[in-house]
Amino acid sequence: MKTNFPQRFKKQQWLLRIVVVCGIFVALFFFSKFFGDGVSRVVSPLYSVRVWFTHSQSVIPTFFRSRVELSREIDELRSKLAETTDYTERLSVFQAENALLRGLQIDIHSDRIIADVILRPSETPYDTILVHAGATEGVKEGSLAYAGIAVVGVVGRVFEKSALVVLFSTAGVVSPTYVYGPNVFAQAEGMGGGVLRVSVPQGIKLSVGDSIVVPAKGSGVYGAIEYIESDESKPEQYAYVTQRPSVHELRFISIDKEPLPDISYDDARASIARASNTPLTHLAEEITASSSVSTTTIQSATSE
């Protein structure tokens, strides 16, 4: 019977491989010393070069070693610098926020709520801002909002976790003011763009730099007069105030926990009637203990 050629060829290949492997083992057994000497002669120069490069004090290996060490040190310093820069930037942010918060807490203790501004124009209607504090934090409609000692607006709408603050510079918003210098009460009207216009009768001397404040106990400052428009042919003169800081600079604000109380006309007449029979000292204490001007005008303007 004839044997298939591919099968015979495969058997021959296997036999050849076995013979070669056996031959290698036999050669290694009898000539291991010669192989070891040959390998040693090949590896020894390489090892010598490595030792020379690693430990020699010669110029060339020292130069290359210093370059490697210098590169490693540069990488480490860069890593430390990146960490330090990141830490410094975060520290600067914390210090800036801390300074802003300290500014909000000037002359106040627990009678205001701190809120961060989350939306401003043009993300909101102009001369309004949205703050991250609402009914949950105790914010109420009609409460005044401050940036430091500067009063910036009044809370117009309150939501669960946020509130909309209408700035006094909003066009059409009328608010009561008191002008230091001539020491007179006046009305301020928002002109938009962070500007207030204060109307004062002719004949009252106004000066650039006169302070405009909220005429109520413990309230803040609108700003200082920056420009005066006066025409003797008209019954009124106008002082213009730019609210500071700008709406785009506001990061945090503080909000009164309670709105200013309203004073009705009847209450005012009753106070005047009592004045004739009240000692001046007691009258001064009564005036100091209550707000001197109603906020009804502000609230009615913001609700429109």
C-alpha positions in Angstrom: 0.0 0.0 0.0 1.4 3.4 -1.0 2.0 6.1 1.7 0.6 9.6 1.1 3.4 12.0 0.2 2.3 14.9 2.5 2.2 12.6 5.5 5.7 11.3 4.9 7.0 14.9 4.5 5.5 15.9 7.8 7.1 12.9 9.6 10.5 13.8 8.1 10.1 17.4 9.4 9.3 16.3 12.9 12.3 13.9 12.9 14.6 16.7 11.7 13.4 19.1 14.4 14.0 16.5 17.1 17.5 15.8 15.8 18.4 19.6 15.8 17.1 20.1 19.3 19.0 17.1 20.6 22.1 18.3 18.8 21.9 21.7 20.5 21.6 20.2 23.9 24.5 17.9 23.3 26.6 20.9 22.1 25.7 23.0 25.1 26.6 20.1 27.4 30.0 19.4 25.9 30.9 22.9 24.8 29.3 25.1 27.5 32.6 26.6 28.6 33.3 27.8 25.1 29.8 29.3 24.7 30.2 31.0 28.1 33.5 32.5 27.2 32.0 33.8 23.9 29.0 35.4 25.5 31.2 36.9 28.2 33.4 38.4 25.5 30.4 40.0 23.8 28.7 41.3 27.0 31.7 42.5 28.9 32.4 45.6 26.7 28.8 46.6 27.0 28.9 46.3 30.7 32.1 48.2 30.9 30.6 51.1 28.9 27.6 51.1 31.2 29.8 51.3 34.3 31.9 54.0 32.7 28.9 56.1 31.8 27.3 55.7 35.2 30.2 56.1 37.6 33.1 57.7 35.7 34.1 61.3 36.6 35.3 61.9 33.0 33.9 64.9 31.1 31.7 63.1 28.7 29.8 60.8 31.1 29.6 63.6 33.7 28.1 65.9 31.1 25.5 63.4 30.0 24.6 62.4 33.6 24.2 66.1 34.5 21.9 66.7 31.5 19.7 63.7 32.6 19.6 64.9 36.2 18.9 68.5 35.1 16.1 67.4 32.9 14.6 65.4 35.8 14.9 68.4 38.1 13.3 70.6 35.5 10.3 68.3 35.2 9.9 68.1 39.0 10.1 71.9 39.3 7.5 72.4 36.6 5.2 70.0 38.4 5.7 71.9 41.7 5.2 75.2 39.9 1.9 74.1 38.4 0.7 73.0 41.8 1.8 76.2 43.4 0.2 78.3 40.6 -3.1 76.4 41.0 -2.9 76.9 44.8 -2.2 80.6 44.4 -5.0 81.1 41.9 -7.5 79.4 44.2 -6.2 81.4 47.2 -6.6 84.6 45.3 -10.2 83.7 44.5 -10.9 82.8 48.1 -9.3 86.1 49.3 -11.3 88.2 46.8 -14.6 86.5 47.8 -13.7 86.9 51.5 -13.1 90.6 51.0 -16.4 91.0 49.2 -18.2 89.1 51.9 -16.5 91.2 54.6 -17.6 94.3 52.7 -21.2 93.1 52.8 -21.0 92.6 56.5 -19.9 96.1 57.3 -22.2 97.6 60.1 -24.5 94.6 59.9 -24.9 91.5 62.1 -27.8 89.2 61.5 -30.4 91.5 60.0 -29.4 90.8 56.4 -29.2 87.8 54.1 -26.1 87.2 52.0 -26.8 86.1 48.4 -24.6 85.6 45.3 -25.6 87.1 42.0 -26.3 84.4 39.4 -27.8 86.3 36.5 -27.4 90.0 35.4 -28.1 91.9 32.2 -28.2 90.9 29.4 -29.2 87.5 30.8 -32.0 89.4 32.7 -34.0 92.5 31.8 -31.8 95.6 32.1 -31.3 97.0 35.6 -32.4 93.7 37.2 -30.4 90.9 38.7 -31.3 87.4 39.9 -29.8 86.3 43.2 -29.3 82.8 44.7 -31.5 83.3 47.7 -35.3 83.1 48.0 -38.2 82.3 50.2 -36.3 79.3 51.7 -33.7 81.7 53.0 -36.3 84.2 54.2 -36.1 86.8 51.4 -39.3 88.9 51.2 -40.6 91.2 48.5 -40.0 94.9 49.2 -36.7 94.3 51.1 -33.8 96.5 50.2 -30.7 95.0 48.6 -27.1 96.3 49.2 -23.6 96.1 47.9 -21.6 97.1 51.0 -23.1 100.3 52.2 -24.5 101.1 48.8 -28.2 100.4 48.3 -28.7 99.0 44.8 -32.4 98.0 44.6 -35.4 96.4 46.0 -36.6 92.7 45.9 -39.4 92.6 43.2 -40.2 88.9 43.0 -39.4 86.0 45.3 -39.1 82.4 44.3 -38.3 79.3 46.3 -34.5 79.4 45.8 -34.0 82.7 44.1 -35.2 86.3 43.9 -35.4 89.1 41.3 -33.9 92.4 42.5 -35.1 95.5 40.7 -32.4 98.2 40.7 -33.3 101.7 41.6 -31.8 102.8 38.3 -34.6 100.9 36.4 -36.4 103.3 34.1 -39.6 104.5 35.7 -38.8 103.4 39.3 -39.3 106.3 41.7 -37.8 106.2 45.1 -37.5 108.6 48.1 -34.1 110.1 48.8 -32.3 112.5 51.2 -29.6 114.8 49.9 -26.8 115.6 52.2 -25.3 119.1 51.7 -28.5 121.0 51.2 -30.1 118.5 53.6 -33.4 118.1 51.7 -35.8 115.3 50.9 -36.2 114.6 47.2 -37.4 111.9 44.7 -35.1 109.9 42.5 -36.2 108.4 39.2 -34.4 105.6 37.5 -33.2 106.5 34.0 -31.8 103.1 33.1 -28.2 102.0 32.6 -27.4 102.4 36.3 -28.3 106.2 36.4 -30.6 107.9 38.9 -32.1 111.4 38.4 -32.9 113.4 41.6 -35.4 116.2 41.2 -34.9 119.3 43.5 -36.6 122.7 43.4 -34.7 125.6 41.9 -32.9 127.8 44.5 -31.6 124.8 46.5 -27.8 124.7 46.2 -26.6 121.3 45.0 -22.9 120.4 44.6 -21.1 117.6 42.8 -20.2 115.0 45.4 -23.2 115.5 47.6 -24.3 112.1 49.0 -27.8 110.7 48.2 -29.1 108.3 50.8 -32.2 106.2 51.6 -34.1 108.3 54.2 -34.8 105.5 56.6 -33.2 104.1 59.7 -30.1 102.1 59.0 -30.5 102.2 55.3 -27.8 102.7 52.6 -26.4 105.2 50.2 -27.6 105.6 46.6 -24.4 107.3 45.5 -22.9 110.8 45.0 -24.0 113.5 42.6 -21.9 113.4 39.5 -23.6 115.9 37.3 -26.1 118.8 37.8 -28.6 120.0 35.2 -30.0 123.4 36.1 -32.1 125.8 33.9 -33.4 128.8 35.8 -36.4 129.1 33.5 -37.6 125.7 34.9 -39.0 125.1 38.4 -36.8 122.1 39.0 -33.1 121.2 38.7 -31.8 117.7 38.3 -28.9 115.9 39.9 -27.6 112.7 38.3 -26.1 109.8 40.2 -24.5 106.7 38.8 -24.9 103.6 41.0 -21.7 102.1 42.3 -20.7 99.4 42.0 -21.9 98.7 38.5 -24.4 95.9 38.0 -21.8 94.0 36.1 -19.4 94.1 39.0 -21.8 92.7 41.6 -20.7 89.3 42.9 -22.5 89.2 46.2 -25.3 91.4 47.7 -27.0 91.5 51.1 -30.7 91.8 51.6 -32.8 93.1 54.5 -34.7 90.3 56.2 -37.7 92.6 56.5 -39.0 95.2 54.0 -39.2 98.9 55.1 -42.6 99.5 56.8 -45.1 101.7 55.0 -46.2 104.9 56.7 -49.7 106.0 55.7 -50.8 109.6 55.5 -53.1 109.2 58.5 -50.1 107.9 60.6 -48.1 110.9 59.5 -50.9 113.4 60.5 -51.2 111.6 63.9 -47.5 112.0 64.5 -47.6 115.7 63.7 -50.5 116.2 66.0 -48.7 114.5 68.9 -45.6 116.6 68.2 -47.1 119.8 69.9 -47.5 118.0 73.2 -44.4 115.7 73.1 -41.0 116.8 74.5 -38.4 117.0 71.9 -36.2 114.3 73.4 -39.1 111.8 73.3 -40.0 112.9 69.8 -36.5 112.3 68.6 -36.5 108.8 70.0 -39.8 108.1 68.3 -38.5 109.3 64.9 -35.3 107.3 65.3 -37.1 104.1 66.1 -39.2 104.2 62.9 -38.6 104.7 59.2 -39.0 108.3 58.2 -40.2 107.8 54.6 -42.7 105.3 53.1 -41.5 102.6 50.6 -45.0 102.5 49.0 -43.7 104.5 46.0 -40.9 102.0 45.4 -43.1 98.9 45.7 -45.8 100.3 43.4 -43.2 101.1 40.8 -41.6 97.7 40.9 -44.9 95.9 40.7 -45.9 97.6 37.4 
